Amino acid sequence: MSQNYTGSNSPLITTEPYKEFPAHSGVESIPDSRTLDESKNNRGIQPFLANETAPTLSVADAIAQMLENLGVSYAFGVAGGAMASLWGALSNSSIEVLNFRHEAGAAFAATEAYFASDRPTVVFTTAGPGITNALTGLFAARGEGAKVILLSACTSAPQRGRWAIQETSTYTLPSGGIFTSGALFNYAITIESAAQLPQIFRKLALALAQPGGFVAHLSIPTSVQTSFVEDIALPQLDVSPFAMTASKEAIAKSVELLSSGPFAIWVGFGARDAADEIRQLAEKTGAAVMCSPRGKGIFPEDHPQFVGVTGLGGHASVLTYMEQQPPLRTLVLGSRLSEPTSFWSPALVPKGGFVHVDIDPEVPGVAYPHVETFGVRSEIKAFVQELLQQLPDAPRSTISLPRPEHKPIEPAPDVDYPVRPEVLMAAIQKIIVEGSDAVVMAECGNSFTWSTHLLQFAQANRYRVSTGVGAMGHAVTGVLGAALANNGKAVGIVGDGAMLMNNEISTAVKHKIPAVWIVLNDARYNMCHQGMKILGLKGADATIPPTNFAMIARGMGAEAIVVVRESDIEPALEQAIASTVPFLIDVVIDADRPAPSGGRNKSLAAQGVKSSPAKSPVKQVSFPMV
């Protein structure tokens, strides 16, 4: 389960009055710079309405102020007529508004801006297709554990059911799941009256103070956006961060289980805020440490106790460790042990089972339902701090642990064209990972497996992949949010298929965001192409017409370069990392180099994906004549 610790950014509601905006009149008024500066620096939550009589606000203005007070700094979206008033209110607030080219890209960027800043973000859309376009990115936000609020427009009550332009109502969209809480949204509501705002504010403030992710949807009819707010004040609440710590009994039981024999530590993304404590625990106890793909860098990958990454793009060294030096138990910290993390492999199950710590009580025991599991509900940092106090020091071990395998790169052929992916990754490691502080993101597909397998990180929060939804286009567009909120470089390692599907180069140019794209250009959906071949499935076409992405990027106003030879990689990376504008490197790679994704193919085969017998009888199927 993904986790978040709100810390000093958590909402606090005080009684200090907040300066009001004048009434909405089509042309938005801007508060004085002193007020804006104070609101930007305000880590707490103040009432957006004073108790005393003052000029009226529009609902759109009030929502913008509410979001400012909740700590929102960025709003990503695509505008439209149905939400013009809300768009105007956001644009005249202290929130930085970024207009994207597609709503899904805006939602991916909002997700990554949250992880880079640890502050809630906003996605805004117009009615109809604006909402449905954003759903994939919001689905990813929920799966990744981000805190994101969707603001959408919907059709006003008098026009519903009358075929309004882009009508958004129960006549055209299912209310369940989109306009109500459920699997997609933790909280969803349609605002039909200004009187609802205080209770909505209260719910959002309380939810944002909780650990873990939170995705909300506020749908505001067009006519309600311009209605006036009068005589309404927020509740006076003092909301401090919600600590989620294990009981004394759970801690004592965990200490007992982990003290009964050697144990390993399996680190997931939910442990990203406990990196220092986990390292201390490993060194105190001598435990071997492995991590999920999303957990890379939380425990330094160059540490002698690190045995490798599990799951997709992972290392065989983990299995070597489990076979040759098996622990009695494994302490799982902040991981769902999902298919991309474990492939549900029995080889990763220790004899004594798991001590599984997560903030979601439903996570422990789900991935391996038949394995003995002691589940603990707690924030990872607080739990590990307790263990550090109660677990005894282990004697220093003289036995070396298996290390992640890194095959030496063969000498370059006489003609260093096209670029071998492993050579590209070695250059990225040198120039970007070790030579800069840039956040690195990998797209799904072969970009994911090459990057996860070959890149090494020694710090938490420098590597991002999506293992839940795994949507194409997540890193391609999310890299904008990461660069913006990180106030620095962010690098997306992406495939040509994803780059064609949903890129936001134009948006990066518009807002001067120094994102870098490294495109693995092989004219294929290559994970599909290679996977189908390995699985023995023939006839499906996963090829793409060759594309010059550098030409496209330059046509949009970015800087770009094509790399076709291995000797040109490092200079191109140095140029990109030094640039202050959006930069794309179009790398023509060897499409036939097998990516390290064997575990995924084995998992698919185990689930029944396989080729048909060569001489199987063909049964004639009759279809009705229509």
C-alpha positions in Angstrom: 0.0 0.0 0.0 1.4 3.4 -0.9 1.9 5.7 2.0 2.3 9.3 2.6 3.3 11.2 5.7 1.9 14.7 5.7 4.3 16.2 8.2 4.4 19.9 8.3 2.2 20.1 5.2 -0.8 18.7 6.8 -3.9 20.8 7.1 -4.4 22.9 10.2 -7.6 25.0 10.6 -7.3 28.1 12.7 -9.6 31.0 13.6 -7.5 33.6 11.9 -9.7 35.4 9.2 -8.7 35.1 5.6 -8.9 38.1 3.2 -11.9 37.8 0.9 -12.0 38.2 -2.8 -14.6 40.6 -4.3 -17.7 39.2 -5.9 -17.2 37.2 -9.1 -18.2 39.4 -12.1 -16.7 37.6 -15.1 -13.4 39.5 -14.8 -11.6 38.1 -11.8 -10.0 40.5 -9.2 -6.6 39.7 -7.8 -5.9 40.1 -4.1 -3.0 42.2 -3.1 0.5 40.7 -3.3 0.9 40.6 0.5 -2.1 38.4 0.9 -0.9 36.1 -1.9 2.5 35.8 -0.4 1.0 35.0 3.0 -1.2 32.3 1.5 1.7 30.7 -0.4 3.7 30.4 2.8 0.7 29.3 4.9 1.1 25.7 5.9 -2.1 25.8 7.9 -5.7 26.1 7.0 -7.6 29.3 7.6 -11.3 30.0 7.1 -11.8 31.2 3.6 -14.8 33.3 4.8 -14.7 35.8 7.7 -17.6 35.8 10.1 -18.2 39.5 9.6 -20.3 40.8 6.8 -18.3 41.4 3.6 -18.7 41.5 -0.2 -20.0 38.3 -1.6 -17.9 35.7 -3.3 -18.8 33.4 -6.1 -18.7 29.7 -5.4 -15.8 29.4 -7.9 -13.8 32.0 -6.0 -14.5 30.3 -2.7 -13.4 26.9 -4.0 -10.1 28.4 -5.2 -9.5 30.0 -1.8 -10.4 26.7 -0.1 -7.9 24.8 -2.2 -5.2 27.4 -1.4 -5.9 26.9 2.3 -5.6 23.1 1.8 -2.0 23.6 0.6 -2.6 23.2 -3.1 0.1 24.9 -5.2 -0.5 23.5 -8.7 -3.5 22.8 -10.8 -3.2 20.8 -14.1 -5.9 20.4 -16.7 -7.7 21.4 -19.9 -10.3 24.2 -19.7 -13.6 24.4 -21.4 -16.7 26.6 -21.5 -18.6 24.7 -18.8 -15.9 25.4 -16.3 -14.8 28.9 -17.4 -15.7 30.6 -14.1 -13.8 28.0 -12.1 -10.8 28.2 -14.5 -10.8 32.0 -14.0 -11.0 31.7 -10.3 -8.0 29.3 -10.2 -6.1 31.5 -12.5 -6.5 34.5 -10.3 -5.5 32.7 -7.1 -2.0 31.9 -5.9 -2.3 28.4 -7.4 -0.1 27.9 -10.5 -2.4 26.8 -13.3 -1.0 24.7 -16.1 -3.0 24.1 -19.3 -2.3 20.7 -20.7 -3.1 19.2 -24.1 -4.9 16.2 -22.7 -6.6 15.5 -19.4 -5.0 12.2 -18.8 -1.6 13.8 -19.1 -2.7 16.5 -16.7 -3.7 13.8 -14.2 -0.4 12.0 -14.5 1.5 15.2 -14.0 -0.6 16.1 -10.9 0.2 12.6 -9.5 3.9 13.1 -9.9 3.8 16.7 -8.7 2.3 15.3 -5.5 5.1 12.8 -5.0 7.7 15.4 -5.7 6.3 18.0 -3.3 4.3 16.0 -0.7 1.4 18.6 -1.2 -2.0 17.9 -2.7 -2.6 18.8 -6.3 -5.6 19.6 -8.4 -6.8 18.4 -11.8 -9.4 20.5 -13.6 -11.6 19.4 -16.5 -14.6 20.6 -18.4 -17.8 18.6 -18.8 -18.3 15.4 -20.7 -15.1 14.2 -22.4 -13.0 16.3 -20.1 -14.0 14.1 -17.2 -13.7 10.8 -19.0 -10.3 11.7 -20.5 -9.0 12.3 -17.1 -10.1 9.0 -15.6 -7.1 6.9 -16.5 -4.7 9.4 -14.9 -6.9 9.6 -11.8 -7.1 5.8 -11.6 -3.3 5.8 -11.6 -3.3 8.5 -8.9 -5.5 6.2 -6.7 -3.3 3.2 -7.4 -0.1 5.0 -6.7 -1.4 6.5 -3.4 -1.3 10.2 -4.4 -3.4 13.1 -3.0 -5.2 14.6 -5.9 -8.5 16.6 -6.2 -10.4 16.6 -9.4 -12.5 19.7 -10.2 -14.9 19.1 -13.0 -17.8 21.0 -14.5 -21.2 19.4 -15.0 -24.4 20.4 -16.7 -26.7 22.7 -14.6 -29.9 21.2 -13.4 -32.3 23.1 -15.7 -30.4 21.8 -18.8 -30.0 18.2 -17.8 -31.7 15.6 -20.0 -32.1 18.2 -22.8 -29.1 17.3 -24.9 -26.9 20.2 -23.7 -23.5 20.5 -25.3 -21.2 17.9 -23.7 -24.0 17.1 -21.3 -22.7 15.7 -18.1 -25.5 14.2 -15.9 -27.0 10.9 -15.0 -28.6 10.9 -18.4 -25.2 10.6 -20.1 -22.8 9.2 -17.5 -23.2 6.6 -14.7 -23.3 8.4 -11.4 -21.9 5.4 -9.5 -18.1 5.5 -9.4 -17.7 8.9 -11.2 -19.9 11.2 -9.0 -19.9 9.0 -5.9 -17.2 7.5 -3.7 -16.0 4.1 -4.6 -13.1 2.3 -6.3 -12.0 5.4 -8.2 -12.6 8.2 -5.8 -12.2 8.1 -2.1 -14.6 11.0 -1.9 -16.9 12.4 -4.6 -19.8 15.0 -4.5 -21.7 17.3 -6.8 -21.9 20.8 -5.4 -25.4 22.0 -5.9 -25.3 24.8 -3.3 -22.8 27.1 -1.6 -24.1 25.8 1.7 -22.3 22.6 1.1 -18.9 24.1 1.1 -18.1 24.1 4.8 -18.8 20.4 5.1 -16.8 19.7 2.0 -13.9 21.7 3.3 -14.0 19.8 6.6 -14.0 16.4 4.8 -11.1 17.3 2.5 -9.1 18.8 5.4 -9.5 15.7 7.5 -8.8 13.3 4.7 -5.6 15.1 3.6 -4.3 14.9 7.1 -4.6 11.1 7.0 -1.6 9.0 5.9 -1.9 7.3 2.6 -3.4 8.4 -0.7 -6.6 10.4 -1.2 -8.3 11.1 -4.6 -11.4 13.3 -4.5 -13.9 14.6 -7.2 -15.8 17.8 -6.8 -18.3 18.3 -9.7 -19.6 21.8 -10.0 -22.5 22.7 -12.3 -21.8 25.7 -14.5 -24.6 27.8 -13.0 -23.5 27.0 -9.4 -19.9 28.2 -10.1 -21.2 31.8 -10.5 -23.7 31.7 -7.7 -22.9 33.8 -4.6 -21.7 32.7 -1.2 -23.1 34.6 1.7 -23.1 34.2 5.5 -21.1 30.9 5.4 -18.0 30.2 7.5 -15.8 27.2 7.7 -15.9 25.0 10.9 -13.2 25.9 13.4 -11.1 22.8 13.5 -7.6 22.0 14.6 -6.5 19.1 12.4 -3.1 17.8 13.2 -1.5 14.9 11.3 -3.0 11.5 12.1 -0.4 9.2 13.6 -1.0 5.6 12.8 1.2 3.5 15.1 1.0 -0.2 16.1 -0.2 -1.3 19.5 2.3 -2.3 22.1 1.1 -5.9 21.7 1.7 -5.8 18.0 5.2 -4.4 18.5 6.0 -7.1 21.1 4.8 -9.9 18.9 6.8 -8.5 15.9 9.9 -8.4 18.1 9.3 -12.0 19.3 8.9 -13.3 15.7 11.9 -11.4 14.3 14.1 -12.4 17.2 13.5 -16.1 16.7 15.8 -16.5 13.7 17.4 -14.6 10.8 15.1 -12.4 8.9 15.1 -10.4 5.6 13.6 -7.0 5.0 11.4 -6.4 1.9 11.0 -2.7 1.2 8.2 -1.2 -0.7 7.2 2.3 -1.9 5.2 2.9 1.3 8.4 2.9 3.2 9.9 5.9 1.3 9.8 8.2 4.3 11.7 5.8 6.5 14.9 5.3 4.6 17.3 6.3 7.4 15.5 4.1 10.0 15.4 1.1 7.6 19.2 1.4 7.0 19.8 1.5 10.7 17.6 -1.5 11.3 19.4 -3.5 8.6 22.8 -2.7 9.9 21.8 -3.3 13.5 20.4 -6.8 12.7 22.4 -7.9 9.7 19.2 -8.5 7.7 19.4 -8.8 4.0 17.4 -6.2 2.2 15.4 -6.5 -1.1 13.0 -4.0 -2.6 10.1 -3.7 -5.0 10.6 -1.8 -8.3 8.9 1.3 -6.7 11.1 0.9 -3.7 14.4 1.4 -5.5 16.8 3.7 -3.6 15.0 3.6 -0.2 17.7 1.3 0.9 21.0 2.1 -1.0 21.5 -0.3 -3.8 25.2 -0.1 -3.4 25.0 -1.3 0.2 26.6 -4.8 0.9 23.3 -6.0 2.5 21.2 -5.2 -0.5 20.4 -8.4 -2.5 18.4 -7.0 -5.3 15.1 -5.8 -6.7 12.2 -8.3 -6.8 9.5 -8.6 -9.5 9.4 -6.9 -12.9 12.9 -6.0 -14.1 14.3 -7.5 -10.9 17.4 -9.5 -10.1 18.1 -13.2 -9.9 20.3 -12.5 -6.9 17.2 -12.3 -4.8 16.3 -15.9 -5.6 19.9 -17.0 -5.1 19.7 -15.5 -1.6 16.4 -17.2 -0.8 17.8 -20.6 -2.0 21.2 -20.4 -0.4 20.8 -18.3 2.7 17.0 -18.5 3.4 15.7 -16.3 6.2 13.2 -17.7 8.7 10.9 -14.8 8.2 10.6 -11.7 6.0 9.7 -8.2 7.4 7.6 -6.6 4.6 7.5 -2.8 4.9 5.0 -0.8 2.8 4.5 -3.2 -0.1 1.4 -4.8 -1.4 3.5 -7.7 -2.8 1.5 -7.4 -6.0 2.3 -9.2 -9.2 4.9 -6.6 -10.4 6.6 -6.9 -7.0 6.5 -10.6 -6.4 4.9 -12.4 -9.3 3.4 -14.3 -6.3 6.4 -16.6 -6.5 6.5 -19.3 -3.8 10.3 -19.0 -4.0 10.1 -15.7 -2.2 8.2 -17.1 0.8 10.3 -17.9 3.9 9.6 -20.9 6.0 8.2 -18.8 8.9 6.1 -16.5 6.8 5.8 -12.7 6.8 5.6 -9.9 9.4 3.8 -7.5 7.1 3.5 -3.8 8.0 1.2 -1.4 6.2 -1.2 1.5 6.8 -4.0 -0.4 5.1 -5.2 -3.3 7.2 -6.5 -5.2 4.2 -3.1 -5.5 2.6 -1.3 -8.2 4.7 -2.1 -11.7 3.6 -3.7 -10.8 0.2 -0.9 -11.5 -2.2 0.0 -14.8 -0.4 -3.2 -15.9 1.2 -1.9 -19.4 2.2 1.3 -18.1 3.9 1.5 -17.5 7.6 1.4 -13.7 8.0 1.4 -11.5 11.1 -0.2 -8.2 9.9 0.6 -4.9 11.6 -1.2 -1.7 10.8 1.2 1.2 11.3 3.2 3.9 9.6 6.5 2.4 8.6 8.7 5.0 10.2 7.1 4.8 13.6 7.1 1.0 13.5 10.8 0.7 12.6 11.7 3.2 15.3 10.1 0.9 17.8 12.0 -2.1 16.4 15.3 -0.2 16.7 14.7 0.3 20.4 13.7 -3.3 21.1 15.5 -5.6 18.8 19.0 -6.7 20.0 22.1 -6.1 17.9 23.1 -9.1 15.8 26.7 -10.3 15.7 28.6 -9.2 12.6 28.3 -11.8 9.9 31.3 -12.8 7.8 29.1 -14.4 5.2 28.7 -12.3 2.1 25.3 -11.9 0.5 24.5 -12.3 -3.2 24.6 -9.0 -5.1 22.5 -7.9 -8.0 24.0 -9.2 -11.2 25.5 -6.7 -13.6 27.0 -8.4 -16.7 30.0 -6.5 -18.1 29.1 -4.7 -21.3 30.7 -6.3 -24.4 33.0 -4.1 -26.5 31.2 -2.1 -29.1 31.0 -3.7 -32.5 32.8 -2.2 -35.4 29.7 -0.2 -36.3 28.2 1.1 -33.1 24.8 1.3 -34.6 22.0 0.9 -33.4 22.5 1.6 -29.7 22.3 -1.3 -27.3 19.9 -0.6 -24.4 22.4 -1.7 -21.8 24.9 0.8 -23.1 22.3 3.5 -22.9 21.5 2.6 -19.3 25.2 2.7 -18.3 25.4 6.2 -19.7 22.3 7.3 -17.9 23.7 5.9 -14.7 26.9 7.9 -15.1 25.6 11.2 -16.4 22.1 11.5 -14.8 21.9 9.2 -11.8 25.4 9.8 -10.4 26.1 13.2 -12.1 22.9 15.1 -11.2 20.1 15.2 -8.7 17.4 14.7 -11.3 14.3 12.6 -10.6 14.3 9.7 -13.0 11.0 8.1 -14.2 10.6 5.0 -16.3 7.6 4.3 -18.6 5.9 1.0 -18.6 7.1 -1.7 -21.0 10.8 -2.4 -21.8 11.7 1.1 -20.5 10.6 -0.1 -17.1 12.5 -3.4 -17.2 15.8 -2.0 -18.6 15.7 0.9 -16.1 14.7 -1.1 -13.1 17.2 -3.8 -13.8 20.3 -1.8 -14.6 20.0 1.6 -12.9 21.1 1.9 -9.3 20.0 4.5 -6.8 21.4 5.3 -3.3 18.7 7.8 -2.3 14.9 7.5 -1.8 12.5 9.4 -4.0 14.7 9.6 -7.0 13.2 6.8 -9.1 9.5 6.6 -10.0 7.7 3.8 -11.9 4.0 2.9 -11.8 3.4 -0.7 -11.0 -0.4 -0.7 -10.2 -2.1 0.8 -13.3 1.1 0.9 -15.4 -0.5 3.2 -18.0 1.4 4.1 -21.1 1.9 7.9 -21.0 2.3 8.1 -17.2 6.1 8.9 -17.3 5.9 10.7 -20.6 3.6 13.3 -19.0 4.2 12.8 -15.3 7.8 14.0 -15.9 6.4 17.6 -16.2 4.8 17.4 -12.7 7.9 16.0 -11.2 10.2 18.7 -12.7 7.8 21.5 -11.8 7.3 20.5 -8.2 10.9 19.5 -7.7 12.0 22.9 -9.1 14.6 21.2 -11.1 15.3 18.5 -13.7 13.2 15.4 -14.1 14.0 12.7 -16.7 11.6 10.3 -18.3 12.9 7.1 -19.9 10.1 6.2 -22.3 9.2 4.1 -25.3 8.3 5.3 -28.7 4.8 3.8 -28.3 4.1 5.8 -25.1 5.6 9.0 -26.7 3.2 8.7 -29.6 0.3 8.0 -27.3 0.3 11.0 -25.0 3.2 13.5 -24.8 3.0 17.0 -23.4 6.1 18.6 -25.1 4.0 21.6 -26.1 2.9 22.1 -22.5 6.5 21.9 -21.2 7.5 24.5 -23.8 4.6 26.8 -22.8 5.4 26.7 -19.1 9.2 26.5 -19.5 9.4 23.2 -17.6 12.9 21.6 -17.9 11.7 18.1 -18.5 14.0 15.6 -20.4 12.7 12.7 -22.4 15.0 9.8 -23.4 13.0 7.9 -26.1 13.9 4.2 -26.7 13.1 4.3 -30.4 12.8 0.8 -31.8 9.7 1.1 -34.0 7.8 -1.5 -31.9 5.7 -2.0 -28.8 8.7 -4.1 -27.9 7.6 -5.6 -24.6 4.6 -7.0 -26.5 6.7 -8.0 -29.5 9.3 -9.8 -27.5 6.8 -11.3 -25.1 4.6 -12.7 -27.8 7.7 -14.4 -29.4 8.8 -15.9 -26.1 5.2 -17.2 -25.4 5.1 -18.8 -28.8 2.2 -16.6 -30.0 2.4 -15.7 -33.7 0.5 -13.4 -36.1 0.1 -10.3 -34.0 1.7 -7.1 -35.3 3.4 -4.9 -32.7 5.4 -2.8 -35.1 5.2 1.0 -35.4 6.3 3.1 -38.5 9.7 4.7 -37.8 9.3 8.1 -36.2 11.7 11.0 -35.9 10.8 12.3 -32.4 13.5 14.9 -32.4 11.9 16.6 -35.4 8.5 16.5 -33.7 10.0 18.0 -30.5 11.8 20.8 -32.3 8.6 21.5 -34.2 6.9 22.1 -30.8 9.7 24.4 -29.7 11.8 22.1 -27.6 15.5 21.2 -28.0 16.2 17.8 -29.4 18.8 15.5 -30.7 18.9 12.1 -32.5 21.4 9.5 -31.2 22.1 6.6 -33.5 25.6 5.7 -32.3 26.8 4.5 -28.9 29.7 7.0 -28.9 27.3 9.9 -29.1 25.2 9.0 -26.0 27.1 10.6 -23.2 27.5 14.0 -25.0 23.8 14.0 -25.7 22.9 13.3 -22.1 25.3 16.0 -20.9 23.7 18.5 -23.2 20.2 17.5 -22.0 21.0 17.8 -18.3 22.7 21.1 -18.8 19.8 22.6 -20.8 17.3 24.9 -19.1 14.5 24.2 -21.5 12.5 21.0 -22.5 14.9 18.5 -24.1 14.3 15.3 -26.0 16.9 12.6 -26.9 15.7 10.3 -29.6 17.8 7.1 -29.2 17.6 4.5 -32.0 18.1 1.3 -30.1 18.6 -2.3 -31.0 15.1 -3.8 -30.9 16.3 -7.3 -30.8 18.2 -7.1 -27.5 16.1 -9.2 -25.1 14.8 -7.0 -22.2 15.1 -8.4 -18.6 11.3 -9.3 -18.4 11.4 -13.0 -18.1 9.5 -13.0 -14.8 6.6 -11.3 -16.4 6.4 -13.8 -19.2 6.6 -16.7 -16.7 3.8 -15.1 -14.7 1.6 -14.8 -17.8 2.3 -18.4 -18.7 1.4 -19.5 -15.2 -1.9 -17.6 -15.6 -2.7 -19.6 -18.8 -1.3 -17.4 -21.6 0.3 -19.9 -24.0 0.5 -20.8 -27.6 -2.0 -23.2 -29.2 -0.8 -26.8 -29.9 0.7 -26.9 -33.4 -1.5 -29.7 -34.7 -4.7 -29.0 -32.6 -7.9 -29.8 -34.4 -9.7 -26.7 -35.7 -13.3 -26.6 -34.6 -15.6 -24.9 -37.0 -17.6 -22.1 -35.3 -20.8 -20.9 -36.9 -21.9 -17.3 -36.4 -25.4 -16.1 -37.0 -26.2 -14.3 -40.3 -26.9 -10.7 -39.5 
